[in-house]
Amino acid sequence: MFRKIYGFDAKDAMDSQSMIFFWTVVIPLFLTVHCLVPVGRERGFDLCVTSRQGIKDLSNQTLSRVPPHLPKITEYLDISYNNIAEIDDRSLVGLTKLCFLKATHCGLRFISPNAFVQTSGIKVLNVSQNSLSIIPDLSLPQLRILDLTSNLYDSYQLPSTFQKLTHLELLFLGSGKASLVKSTDFTALRNISVKQFGLSARTGWQSYESGSLTNLRSLQEMTLNVPFCEKFDIFKNFLMDLNRTQTTILRLVKLFPDNCTVADDPFETLKSMDLVKNLTLVDTWVNSSVMVKLLKNAWVSNIQQLGFFNITYNEDTPDGLNFFGQNYSVHLRSVIFDHVAHYQYKYPSFNISVEALSQMTYLKLSGTGMNISPCNLISALPSLETLDLSNNLLDESGFWWTFCSYTSVFPALKHLSLSQNRFLSLSIISEKTHQMRSLQSLDLSFNSISIGGRCSWPRHLRELNLSNNNLGNTVFRFLSPHFEWIDLSKTGITAIDQKVLLEFPSLTHLFLSSNSIQVLPVDLHAPLLHTLYIDQNIIATIYMGTFEGLPRLRTIKAGNNPFSCSCDSYWFVTALNKSLLPDWPLDYTCSVPPILAGMPLADYKPGKLSCELWLQAAIALSITFVITTALGFTFYACDGVWYTKMLWVWILVKRRGKKKTDKLRDVSFHYHAFISYSQYDSSWVESMLVSTLERAGLSLCIHERDFVPGEWIIDNIINCAEASYKTIFVLSNNFVQSDWCNYELFFAQHRAVSIQEDSLVFLLLEPIPPDSLPKKFLNLRGVLRQQTYLQWPGAGAGEEMKRQVFWSSLKAMLRVADRSMVNGARRAGSPKRLRHS
């Protein structure tokens, strides 16, 4: 009928051996275990802080007052561990966004009633561990969490201003001097919905007035940090008073001082407490005799969860702890032992009826030093669904001990935690889990696990936690395709293959935090994935399309990665639904470029134009079209065609002038140009063309002045054309009607062909309709089509600039001969010189 737990006698040596290993390492482990527990954010931190730039930590800086001129964006201010004696009216001036103020261990003695006038938005105020002689008046309408513990006020009496703290939910009071609890102390909270309340006293209470807690009508969780070794009537009165509230959770901290001997039954009131479902003893001394009293009362009460945290167990009864159950309906479903130190240097003896534990569904034995699981005991509990053996010294041989003959292995167990132990082989563990036919989740985090060969997992196992084991990228190949929940945080993974998730069609939760993943593939596919954690990796960019293959994704945690604040992050910053990110925006900051390092990613606002290539192309094409159209219109309106022709002539002149330099060095001419024109255009030629060019120092040949008398006209034409560097034809309607002009054009063309030089220059004095050309001038049409010509701008208004371009182009063309003939004359010793007139 009965079984021993960690007892020792001859007929149960096997169970006793497990007891020996259980208790030999309890005390040293208790001293080191605290460093293994990760520290989370302070209560209320997430309620207030939205940006890292809003955090101001001024703790441990030997300050004597709150520094002035703090950033106006400050949301969280920590001035703890300084020498600040008071917070006066001007201490927090300008901090209109302050939400969380922490001022512990400052020697704080006074807080002005007007100290928070400009910081009325404070939601969390922690001024514990100070020297406040009275509970301060507070005008903080948004306050939700207030901690006033470990101060020096001598009364718990709350000021009337607390009636205005309508949002207050968590309140903690405690003083080294307060020893009386009066029924009127908490009257100010009558209409306040305080959900969690804490009372503490360093040396215990001298009296407690009934009805003190009745004003806390909405109270759900109570923490009492008051030592009792005598006067348990006060403790019982407190419990009876608490039963009049709505409290369901009761935490008793340091209830019994060290070496306390309890003769009375302090827990007999538990039997009449209908609403308390969760009872926890924290950081306290517990005798075996008191433990029996607690169990007897808890077994017949409505308590469903009984917990012991950081307790020191003292066996003050000769037979240890003996508890054989009660003939009552048992409500207890959960028992927790988390960090137990044994006072005596001997092995404890627990004698407990298995039938008393028959309805237990949750059992936690953590931080106990267990290295061998008791045979045929824990594994035989018929209703046990969750077993937590974390933070012990178990390995494969200790948990599945070969000396045990199991008849039924955890018949109802669904959740097993073996975290923070000494397990080594994933292959062995996968084989052993087949024995647990109801097991759904397994926690193997914080071990020293290696792959160790092929793994064979049972189909009913759905959740596996392998975090904080050095497993590497190949770990996915040793997991079951039936897994729905996988935690591979901090397992040394450096890359994710694009097809890896296809091996897990049922996967709904995947945790890859704290690895070294650099790139997240854009084509991941997991049709049922609901939650993905990729925070604390080295991912710089999450590209658009990364989550397209995850249609049911509802939670993404990607903070604390070295994000690149560039266009690569444009989609993530501007388009991704931020409601998917539970850690946005606090844990997202820029790492590159260096100039933006530390800036919140939420403050990075890349322009759509600077990051969308298609938009850039569309706008560029539109602008180009508009500019081209505008330039074309301007070009046409400003006679751009004419200027372009003149520019082209000037370019050709410069280009050809360089090429002909060597050829013209040994050639000398009498004239820069021979001018061919109709006598009807002589007035323009003489008044404009000749006078302008000769004033510029150019030598011209014109028939009226320079033909040799007595010679044939044809001979004069030929001689003048050959003696000139260029032949200029002044084209007009009169020109094409002249026979002599035709002859001059013919001879000039013939000469140009014979010497293979382009010596013809055409000046279009006026437009010549193609239909007006005589047959003898038909070749002129082809010449003008092939050669560039200069067009006289005319004498209209606004043509002055064109005429300047005209003369500049013409003069530059003729100056080439000027330089060449001078050089040629000096080298050849020719007596011929240019005639300047």
ABEGO torsion letter per residue (X at the ends): XBBBBGBBBAAAAAAAAAAAAAAAAAAAAAAAAAAABBBBBBBGAAAABABAAABBBABGAGBABBBBGBBAABABBBABGBBBABBBAAAABGBAABABBBBBGAGBABBBAAAAAAAAABABBBABGBABABBBBBBBAABABBBABGBABABABBBAAAAABAABABBBBBBAABABBBAAAAAAAAABBBABBBBBBAAEBABBBBGAAAABAABABBBBBBBBABGAAAAAAAAAAAAABABABBBBBGABBBGBBBABBAAAAAAABAABABBBBBGBBBBAAAAAAAAAAAAABABABBBBBGBBBBBABAAEBBBAEBBBBBABABBBBBGBBBABBBBBBBBBBAAAAAABABBBBBGAGBABBBBGAAAABAABABBBABGBABBAAAABBAABBBABBGAABABBBABGBABABAAAAAAAAAABAABABBBABGBABBAGEBBBBBAABABBBABGBBAEAAAAAABBAABABBBABGAGBABBBAAAAAABAABABBBABGBABABBBAABBBAABABBBABGBABABBBBGAAAABAABABBBABGBBBBBBAAAAAAAAABBAAABAAOAAABBBAOBAAABGBBAAABBBBAAAABAAAAAAAAAAAAAAAAAAAAAAAAAAGAAAAAAAAAAAAAAAAAAAAAAAAAAABBBABABBBBBBAAAAAAAAAAAAAAAAAAGBBBBBAAAABBBGBBAAAAAAAAAAABABBBBBBBAAAAABAAAAAAAAAAAAAAAAAGBBABBBBBABBBBAAABBAAAAAAAAAAAABBBBBBAEABBGAAAAAAAAAAAAAAAAAAAAAAAAAAAAAAGBABBBBBX
